[in-house]
Each structure stands twice: as C-alpha cells, then as structure tokens.
Amino acid sequence: MKVTCIALMLCATLLCAGTLEQRRAARVEIDKGNCRPYLANEDVEIRRYALYRLAAQEPEKKLEALKTAVTDKEALVRYTAVTLLGRLAGKNAQADELLEKLANDADKTVRDMATQFSWPFKNKNMRLSEDPSWDHEVTTIKSIEIPQDDWKLFPDEKNRGHKHNYFAPKFNDSNWYKAKCGYWNQNGMDAYDGYAWYRIRFKMPAKMDCNAVEVRFVAVDESAWVWLNGKYIGSHDLGGSGYNKTFSLDCRKEIVFGKENILVVRVLDREQGGGIWRPIFIDILK
C-alpha cells in the first residue's frame, strides 16, 4: 500500500503544470523500462520518477543509481533516495553507508529521514512534565552542576564513533583531549566542523526522595546525542537553530546515586563555533 501511494504521488507530481508534456512523455518512456537516460534529466521531477521506477524495474542495479542520487543538487531527489535506501537499512552494507552519508545532509528533512533509518540507537525519552499520567506540579528540589573542566574530547571526522563504542563506560579515552565547557576552538579544535565526542565522569550524592531525574543542557552548538552509563537516553537535533536552546532528558533509570557516573555526548556542528558551550546540570525533581 505504501509503495503504491509513493508511486501515485510521484505520478501526480509529474503531471503538474509548466512542463506537462515533457513530463508525460518522460513518464511513458520510463514506464517502458527506459529509466537510465532520465536519471540525469534537468527536470528534478523526472529524475525522481526515473529513480523510483528504476528501483522497481531493475532492483539489482538500483544501488548504483542511488549512489549518484545521494549527491544530487536537489533535496527532493536525495529524499527519494533516502526512502528507497530505507528499505535496505540493516540488510545491505552499501545502503547503510549511503544512509550514513545522507544523515549529514544539508537539508533537514533528508537528514532526519536518513538518521531515522541509519541511527541504531532508539529511546522514547519522556520527561516527567510530559507524562500524561502525571497531573502534579513538577518542582526542582536540587540541581547538581556537572564539572566544567574535567571533560575528554575527541573529533570524529568520519562519523564512526558510535560504531567504535565511544559511549561505552569502559572505553579507553586516555588519548583524547582534555577539555572544558566551551567552544571547540577553546579546546584545541580550531576551525573544525563535524562530529565530536565528549566524555566525563562525575559523582552523584546519596539517593534522594524524588520522582524523577533529568540531565539539563543549557546549550550545545548545535546537535547532541546523549548516553549515561552506557545507555542511550535521547537527542537534541534542531539543526542550526538549536545551538542556544536549553533541553532536558529524563534519566531516572540510568542515573546511579552514591556512585560514579559517566556522561557521553556526541555533538554535531555544521558551521562556525561548536561544542558544549554552556553548563550541564543533573536536576532532581519532585
């Protein structure tokens, strides 16, 4: 049903005004199996339809076409490539590689869809204030600031850190940079854009009488994915606009009172600054 809907949507788009006759003629040829000549057509809608039909008509050759499509100048073509690659996610190494590339796409819609298919970590993080079953006021009874100058930091230019278990508590980070809260250029990473990882160990006090615990980031430039004690707890990814937005993630199941904890943050910066540039707090809620 979903495949049929996509086909109908693409067909409808091809019949729009402007280049109606050209698109009709192209559709006839594409439906006959002559897809390849149209993959490089100047009309973005024709390219999209040719790519979609090629995947159905010549499935054994679609990866070759998709490899080109992920670099198309038009986001609409790249989005079509994502939807087709998503069917192969976790089943084909080349498709997974292409999805990882699209997870860094400049277009947020493409990026979000590719990340959804390629990102192996899932967690529906729900804060106490968002829980529909909780009808009481939420009060912060204590905020514990994470040390600002005891961080370990390491660039991840190839976006492979999650595959190398950078988030694992026992991961050896002895060769990582010593860092502090601040932009990357304040921590020896001048003019760097891309992914980087932070790790820090901190001690929690004895268990308190509370209803929830949250980790609160005052600001990360610009996107962040968070693990606590080796467990993925959630993300903050609003694109460039998220660089100065405060966000919190529930961690009542992951936090360990009275012992050492390890917080790991994967950060993506696409331009200019970058990094955990404002403080982080553990909020105890009642």
N, C-alpha and C positions, 0 to 999 in steps of 0.2 A: 504494500500500500504506500509506504514512504517513498520507494523508488518511483512509483507511478506519479506521485504528487510532484516530485522533483522534475520529472520529465515534462509534466503538464505546465509547470511554472516556467521552465526554460522555453518550451514551445510558445507559450503566451508572450514571453518577452521578445522572442524573435519576430513576432507579428506586430510589433509596435510601429508607430508612425515614423517617418523620416526615411529610412532605408528599407521600407517594407518589401519591395520587390526583390531586392538583393538578398534579403534575409530569407524570403520564401524560396528563392532559387537555391540558396545555400542549404537550406533545410532538406530540400528534395534530394540533393546530391549526397548530403551527409547521411540521410536515412537509407540511401542505396549502399552505403558502406564506404563512400569516398570521404572519409573523415580527415585524413592526414593533410591534404592541401589546404584545409581550412583552419588548421591549428595555429597558423601564423597570420591569419586574416587580420586586416586593420580594424575590423569591427569587433569590439570586445564581446558582444553577444554571440556572434558567430563562433568566435574562439571558444567561448564557454560551452556552447551546444556541441561543437565538434569534439571537445574533450570528454564531455559526458557520454556521447554516443560511442566514441572510440573505446571507452572503458567497458561498455556493454558488448560491443561487437568484436573487439579484439582484446579480451582480458589479459592474455599472456603478454601483450605489448603495452599495456596501459602505464606501467611504471616508467617506461622510457618517456612517454608523453608527459606524465606528471612531474618528472624531474625537471623538464623545461617549464612547465606551467607554474611551479612554485616560485620562479623568478620573473614571472610576467609583470609588466609595469602596472597592470590594472588589478586592484584589490579584488574585484568581482571574479576574475579568473583564478586568483590564488585561493579565494574562498571555495570555489567549485572544486579545486584540487584538494583542499582540506576535507571536504565532505566525502570525496572518493577515497582518499587515503585513510580516513577514519574507519572504513570497513576492513582495512588490513592491519589496523593497530594491534600490536602484540602478536601478530601472525607472520609478519614479514619484516626482516631487519632493515631493508632498504626503505620501506614505507615508514618505519619508526624513525629512521634517520631524517627523512624529509619532514615529518611532522615536528621533530625537534627544531629543525631549521625554521619552520613556519611559526613555532612558538615564540620566536623573536621578531616576528613580522612587525613592520611599522604600523600596520592597520590593526586597531584594537579588536575588531570583530574577527578577523582572521587569526590573530594571536590567541584570543580567548578560546576559539573553537579548537585550534591546534593543541593548545595546552590541555583542554578537556580530554582530548584523545590520547595525548602522549604522556601526561603527567601521571606517574604511578601512585602518588600519594593522595588519599581521599579522607576527608573528615568534615562532617557537617557540624561545624562549631556553632554552638548556641549559648549565648551569654544568658545569665540569669534574668536580666531585664528584658530579654527577647522570648523567654519561655512563657507560652500562653497559659500554662498551668500555675504560674506564679503570679498571684494577684496582690502582692505586698510591695511596699516601697523598698528599694534596694539602697542600702547605706554602706559606704566605705568606712570600715572601722580602723583600718590601718593600711598604709602604703609603704612598701619597702623598696627603696631605690636600689637597682642593680648597680654595682660599681661601674664607674665610667671609664676607668683606666686600666682594667685588667683583661682586656679583650685579646683574642688571637684573630688575625685577619689574613685571608688568602684569596687572590684573584682566581677566577675560574673562566678563563678566556674561551674554552671550548664547551662550556656548559655541561661538564661531565661529573661535577662534584657529587651529585645525588647518586650517580652510579658507582662512585668510589666510597660511599658511606661516610661522607664528611659529617653527617648528622649523628653518627653513632657515638655513644658515650666513650667507648674505648678507642676511638680513632686517634692515631698519633698525630698531634698537631704541633709537635716540637719545632718543626721547621717553618711554621707560619710566622708572619709579622706580629710583633707586639703592637697593640693599637689601643686607642682611646676613643671615646664617643666624639664624633666629629666627622667632617667630610674626608673623603679618601685622600685628597691632596694634603691633608694634615697628618696622614698616616703613611706617607711614602709612596702613594699610588697617584702620582701626578698625571693629569690628562687621560685618565682611564675611564672608559665606558664599557659596560657589560655586566657580567655576574661576578659576585664575590661572596665569600662566606665568613661569618663571624662565629666564634665560639667563646663562651665564658662559663666559669664555674662560680657558684655563689652558695652561701649557706643560708638555709631557712631556719627561723626560730621554731620553738616547740609548737605543736599543733594548737590552733586557736578555735574557739567556738564560732563557727561561721557557716554560711550557707553556700558560699561559692568563692572561688579564687580566680582572678584574671591577671594576665600579663598585659600591661598597657604600654604601648609605644607612643611617645609624644610626637615623634616624626621620624620617618625613614625616607630617604631620597633614592628610589622612588617607589619600588615594589618590594615586598618581603614575603618570604615563606618561612614558617617557624616550627621548630622542633623543641620539645622539652623532655629531657631524659630519654632521648632516642625516639620519642613518639611524635609524629606529625600532628600539630594542633590546628593549623589553618594558615591563611594567607591574607595579604592586603595588596591588591593589584588594581589600581585605578588608572594606570598609565601615568603620564607626566603630571597630571593634576593631583596625584596622591602624595607628592613629595613633602607637603607640610600638613598632612591630615593625621590627627590622632586616631588610633584604633586600638581595640582591646580584643583579646581572645580568651575564652574560658579555658582554664587549665586545672580545674578542681580534681580531675582524675590523674593528672600527670605530675602535679607538684608533690614533693616529698618534704614534709615538715621535719624539723630537727636534724636534717642531714644535708649533705652537699647535693646540689642540683646542677645540671648543665643545660644551658640555653644555647641553641644554634639557630642562626638566622642566615638565610640565603637572600642576598639583595641584588636587584637588577636596577641599574641606572642607564638610561638611554642617552643622556646628554648632560653636559656641564657637571655640577657637583657630584653627588653620590655618596651613599653610606648612611649609617645610623648616626644622625647628627643632633638628635635630642635625646634626653634621658629615657630610661625604661623603668617601669615600676611593677611590682607584684602587689595587686590590690586585694585585700581581704574584705569580703563582702558579707553583710548580714541582712 
